[in-house]
Amino acid sequence: MCTFLPVLIMGHKTITISEEAYEALAGLKQGRESFTEAILRLARRREKGTLLDFVKSLEPDEEFAEIMDEVVREREKVTLRASGL
C-alpha cells in the first residue's frame, strides 16, 4: 500500500538590505521567529491601518505603558482658550 502526501514547495527570493535595515528587522523579531515570519507579521500589522490597531498589536511593554501614562498626565494639564481674534 502506498500513501502519497501533498508537498508544498515554497519559492525563495534573495533581497539586499542595508546593515541598518537588517539590524532593525532583527530587533523586531519575536522569540524564535524567522525573518520571513517577522516580515509577514509586520506587513499584516501595517495593513490594519490605524494607530490604535498598531498599539493593540504590540506585546505588553511596561516602559511604553509608563510613557503613555505620562503623556496622559501632561495632556490633562493643558487647557484650551479661545483666541481673542
N, C-alpha and C positions, 0 to 999 in steps of 0.2 A: 504494500500500500504506500503510495507517495502522497505527500502533502505539500502543496505549493503555497507559499506565503507571499503576499504582495510586498515589493520592496520599493520604498520611496527614495529616489535618488535626487538629492538637492544639489543645485549648481552652486558654484562658488565664484566670487568675483574678488579681485585684488584691488584695493583702493590705496591711494597715497594720501597721508595726512601729515601735518606738521607735528613735531615733537610736543609742542604746546597742546595741540588738539588731542594727541594720544594720551598725555598725562591727564587732561581734563576728563576724557572719557573713562580712563582707568579709575579715576577718583569717583566717578558716578556709578561704577559697577557695585552691585549689592551681593554680598556673600560670595558664593561660587559661580555667580552669573558669568556667562561668556560675553564677549564683546558683542556678538550678534544679538543675544538676549537683551543686553543693555540698550543697544541701538533701537531695537524694536519697542522696548518698554518706553524709552524716551520719545520715540516717534508717535506712539499711541497717546502718550500724555499730551503731546503738542496738538493732536487732533481734537482734543476736548475743547480747546479754545479759550476758556475763561480762566482768569486768575484764581477764582475760588476752586475750580476743578483741579488746577495745578496744586494749590496748597493742600487740598484734601488728599491728593495722591502721594504726598510726602510721608515718609516714615516719621513716627513721633520723634521730636527733637527738642530737648529741654532748653537748649540755648535759644532756639528760634522762638519758643513759647515765651521765654523771658523778654526777648526783644519786642515781640508783639505786645506783651503786657505793658512795656514801657511806652510804646507808640500810643497805645490806647490812653494811658495816663496823661501823656503830653497833649493829646488831642482834646481831652476833657478840660484842659486849662485854657484852651483857645475860646475866645468869644468873638462873635462876628458883629460888626456895627455897620449900619447903613452909611454910605458916604454922604457927605453934606453937599453933593452937587445938585 
